[in-house]
């Protein structure tokens, strides 16, 4: 019997590994942190006298294709930064899983055709249904 499904098993294993990593989701928020420097408006402040602007962090995010901005209190800066990093990690994992799913679909078709040609039974659906994530 010829081992045709090596590539399919590889892609399925890769997908399952990423799904497992995706299951370890932490708190996240869709958006980006930006630092904005501004003048406060007080005439005797350092920003008016010395030109040292006040720097504050804001969260920018989209709502119905419009950018929204929210002030981030200083004591939450590190936490919000971690949330935005986690969101980017999740987004990257989802893109990788999607690409693997497309490769699995393409490889499934190739291997099914090859098995049919040489008369091997197709166990490909069983491979796709196997879940290594526990």
WOGIWO-V697750 format. One record per backbone hydrogen bond with DSSP energy under -1.0 kcal/mol. CO is the residue of the C=O (numbers start at 0). NH is the residue of the N-H. If there is no record, write none. Layout:
co: (CO CO)
nh: (NH NH)
//
This chain:
co: (1 4 5 6 7 8 9 10 11 12 13 14 15 16 17 18 20 31 33 35 37 41 44 45 45 50 53 55 56 57 58 59 60 62 65 67 69 72 73 75 76 77 78 79 80 81 82 82 83 84 85 86 87 88 89 90 91 92 93 94 95 96 97 98 99 100 101 102 103 104 105 106 107 108 109 110 111 112 113 114 122 123 124)
nh: (3 8 9 10 11 12 13 14 15 16 17 18 19 20 21 22 23 59 57 55 53 44 48 49 51 52 37 35 71 33 69 31 67 65 62 60 58 75 76 79 80 81 82 83 84 85 28 86 87 88 89 90 91 92 93 94 95 96 97 98 99 100 101 102 103 104 105 106 107 108 109 110 111 112 113 114 115 116 117 119 126 127 128)
//
